[in-house]
């Protein structure tokens, strides 16, 4: 296993790699044609170019690492994780927002060691800043040291939420209303979890994200001590990368939020399981 110097070198290379893509991201924001993939999700020139350019940037310096992207990875069989260090990018999280000129979108780059996210780098286009950090390190929200929310009263808690089927959505929203929590959906799974780490949100939950949506933001949660609870067994360490893996079901946030979320889901009878997807 490589030491701390190898990790630090990769952290700063990752930050510079993301910074290098910001001019393209801004230049194409709201001005780019879209194509539609087989799964009915949108893809743009920005997704493809940022994926390719970031991969070339990283692997030129670290050819022994593996690099995976939602947009450029082959659609076939899963690829085993064989390298100590692995990078996972979502080049434009919130592609619909990006294509339509709505600012809630992001570049998300996660660095994993032995299959576990150890550092996350996120360009938050809505605020024009980079969020970055990892377990055992100081996390930053732009120039600000990142801290999770300290709110405790139900009526002051903000929750990012998406991904539920319609019937369960209405039941869950009724239960949430009873608890007084305020709900938000910004259209970006990356930002939902990243804002949970940085304190804009007290928590988040979803049953529709993929590993590329949350790898970087998961590392931010680890940096600030936010809880992260998957419903269908542990996600990390990641053993393989596949575009066909089932979507991830989780809730995350401060201890206050997580205890309230557990009560909401249980009382409403909508505690999610993969069989209910």
N, C-alpha and C positions, 0 to 999 in steps of 0.2 A: 504494500500500500504506500502511495506517495504521501509526502508530508505536507505541512502547512504552506510551505513556499509554493508548491504546485497548485494548491487551492487558491492562494492569493493571486497568483499569476492568471488563473482562469477567471477569477472574479473581475479583475480589472479589464481583461480582454473582453469579457461578456458585456460589461458596461459600455466600453468603447464601440463594440459591435452594434449594440442597440442605438447608441447616439448617432452612429453613422447612417442609420436608416431613417432618422427623423425627417430630414429634408424631403426625401421621397414620399414618406407618409403624408407630410403636410401638403406636398405639391399635388398629390393625387386625391386628397380628401374631397369627397363630394363631386369629383370630376371624372370618375373612371367607369368604364363599361363593366358589366357583370356577366358572368356565365353561371350556369346552374348545374350542380353536381347531381349524381344519381340519387343522393339522399335528400335532395331538394334544398340543400344549403347553398348559399351564394359564395362565389369566389371571384376575385378581381386580379388585375395585373399587379396591384400592390401586394396581395397575399403571396403570389408566386415569386415576384422579384425579391421581396424582403426575405423569403425563405431561402432562395438560392444564394443571395449575396451574403446573408449571415452565416450560412453553412460554409461557404467558401472562406470567409473571414476566419471562422473558428478553426476549421480543419487545416488551414494553411499553417497555423501556429501549433495546433495540437492534433496531428494526424492520427495519433493513437486513440483518440476519443471517438465515440459514436454520436451522430447528430440525427435527430428525428423531427419531422414536421408533419402537421396535419395535411399540408397542401402538396408536398413533393414526395412523400413516402409512397412506395409501391402499394397498391391495393390488395396484394396477394397474401401469402402466408405471414404469420407473425415473425418478427425478427428478434432473436434472443439477445438479451443484454449480456455482452461479453467484455466490455471495457470497464475499467474502474470509474471513469468519468463519462457521463452521458449528458447531452444537451437536448432539451425538448422546447421547441418554439411553436407558439401560435402567432403567426406574423401579423394578423389583424384579428384580434378578438372583438366581436361586435361588428362583423363585416357588413351586416345590413345597415347599421348606424353609419359606418364609414362611407358606404356607397351613396347613402341618401344625404350626406352632409350633416349628420348629427354627431356631436362631439364625444359621446360616451363610447369610446373604443380605445384599444390599447395594443401595443406590442408586448408579448409575454415570452420571456426567455428564462427557462429554469435549468440550473446545473445540478445534476445528481451525482452522488458518489456511492458506488455499490448499490445502486438502485433507489437511493433515498434522496429527495431534494435537499440540498444543503445551501443553496443560494438562489434567490429570485430577483430578476431585473424586469421591471415593467415600466414602459412609457405610457403614461396616462395622458391621452390626447386632450381630454376635457380640461385639464388643468395645466397642460404644457410642462410636465415635470416627470422625473424618473423616481420610481419607488424601488428600493433595493435593500436586501438584507438576508440573513440566514441565522440558523440556530447557533447560539453562542457568540453572535456578533451584533453590533449596533445596527438597527434598521433605520432607513431614512425615507421620509416622505418629502421628496425634494431636498431642501436644506434643513428641514425639521426632523428631529429625532422622532421616530415613530413610536407611538404608544397606543394601546387599545383603549376603548371607551371605559370610563369609570362611572357611567350612569347606572342607576339601580332601580328607579321607579318605573313601573310598567309603562305608564303614559309618556315616558321620555325615551323609551327604547325604540331604535330604528332597526329594521330587519330587511335585508335584501333577499328576494324570494322569486323563484321561477320554476317552471318545468313540470307542474302537476297536471294530470288530466282534469278535464273540466269539472266533473262531479266532485272529485276530491278537493279541487281548488276551492269551490264554493264552501264546502264543509270546513276546510281549514281556515279560510278567511273569516267565517263566522266565529270560529273559536278564537282566532287572533283578536278579532274586534272585542270579544268579551274580556280579553286580557289587557286591552288598551295599547298594544304595540302598533307602531306606525310602519307600514309596508312600502317598500320601494323595489322597482325593477328597472334597471338602467339599460338592459339589453346586452350586458357583457358579463359572462360568468367569471372572467378574470377579475374584473373590477369589483364584483360583488364580494368575492373572498378577500381581495386586497384591501378594500375599504373596511372589512371586518377587522383586519389586522391593524389598520391605521387609525381606527376610532371614529371614522365617519359613520360607520354602521356598528351596531352592537353585536350583530350576528347575521348569518345567512344560511339558507338551506336550498337544496336543489335536488332533482333527480334526473337531470339531463346533461350534465357536464362530462367532458372527457379529460383524460390526464393532461393533454396539452393546454386545456383551459385553466387548470389549477396548479400545475407543477411549480410555477414561480410563486404564486400567491400562497401556496402551502408553506413554502420556505419562509415567507414573511410572517405567517402565523406562528411558525416555530420560533422565529426570532423574538417575538414579543410575548410569547407564552399564551396565545389564544388557543382554545380547545378546537380540535377537529375530530369529528366522529363519523366514520363511514358506517353505513347500515349493513353492507353485504360483505363484511370481512375487510381486512386491511388491504390497502391499495399498494403500499410501499413496504418492503423494497420491491420495485418493479422488476419483473423477471423477463419481460418481453414487451416489444412495442407493436401494436396492431391498431389499424384504423377501424377494425371490426369488433374491438372489445366492447362489452356492454357499458352503457353510460353509468356514471358514478352517482351514487346516492349518499348525501352527507348533510350534516348540519355542523355549524362551527360558530364560535363566538366567545364572548366573555362567560365566566361561570354563571353570572346572573342570567344572561340570555339563554344559555344552554339548559339550565334547570327549568326556566319558563317554557322553552320550546318543547322539552320533553313532556311537560304537563299538557301543553296544547295538543301535541300530536296524539298522546295517549287518550286524553279526554274526548277528542274528536273522532277517535277510532281510525285515524288515517296514517298511523306510523308506517312509513314506506318500506316495502320489501320488493325485491326484484320481480317477484311473480305478479305484482300489481302494476308493473310498468305499462 
